[in-house]
Amino acid sequence: ANILQANFNSGVTFQQFYDTAQDRYKNYANNAIRNYLNLEDLEKVSSITSKFNILAIRENWCIDSIINIPVVYWLE
């Protein structure tokens, strides 16, 4: 099987990722979610019509993951 598909299939949901984060990291995620609520206004995002998989590598202690995974979740 395709290794990327296998990794995708072994992933967790955004909620599972969020629930395992420490409170201080959840605050970063909450801020990111609030900041990205207006993403639907972006023309490039609203023009996406085809279905695709996003494989997001994450760690719930990593600031980059915490602030970017909510965007991936929003795109979902």
C-alpha positions in Angstrom: 0.0 0.0 0.0 1.0 3.6 -0.5 3.0 4.8 2.5 1.3 8.2 2.5 -2.1 6.6 2.4 -1.1 4.3 5.3 0.1 7.3 7.3 -3.1 9.2 6.5 -5.3 6.3 7.6 -3.4 6.0 10.9 -4.0 9.6 11.8 -6.1 11.1 14.5 -9.0 13.7 14.3 -8.4 17.3 15.1 -10.4 16.8 18.3 -8.2 14.0 19.4 -5.1 16.1 18.7 -6.5 19.1 20.5 -7.7 17.0 23.5 -4.2 15.7 24.1 -2.5 19.1 24.1 -1.5 20.9 27.3 -3.7 23.8 28.3 -1.1 26.4 27.3 -1.0 24.9 23.8 -4.8 24.8 23.6 -4.7 28.5 24.2 -2.4 28.9 21.1 -4.8 26.8 19.1 -7.8 28.7 20.2 -6.1 32.0 19.2 -5.3 30.5 15.8 -8.8 29.3 15.3 -10.1 32.8 16.1 -7.6 34.4 13.8 -8.5 32.1 10.9 -12.3 32.4 11.2 -12.2 34.8 8.3 -10.4 32.4 5.9 -13.6 31.8 4.1 -13.2 35.3 2.7 -10.1 34.4 0.9 -10.8 33.9 -2.8 -8.2 31.1 -3.2 -9.7 29.0 -0.4 -13.2 29.5 -1.5 -12.3 28.4 -5.1 -11.2 24.9 -4.0 -13.8 22.5 -5.4 -12.0 19.2 -5.7 -11.6 16.6 -3.0 -8.1 15.8 -1.7 -6.3 14.4 1.3 -4.0 16.5 3.5 -1.4 14.7 5.5 -0.5 17.0 8.4 2.4 16.0 10.6 1.7 17.2 14.1 2.9 17.1 17.6 0.8 18.6 20.4 3.8 20.3 22.0 4.9 22.0 18.8 3.8 25.6 18.4 3.8 25.4 14.6 1.5 22.4 14.7 -0.8 24.0 17.3 -1.3 27.1 15.2 -1.4 25.5 11.8 -3.5 22.3 12.4 -6.6 24.4 13.1 -6.3 25.8 9.6 -6.1 22.2 8.2 -9.2 21.4 10.3 -11.0 24.4 9.0 -10.2 23.4 5.4 -11.7 20.0 6.1 
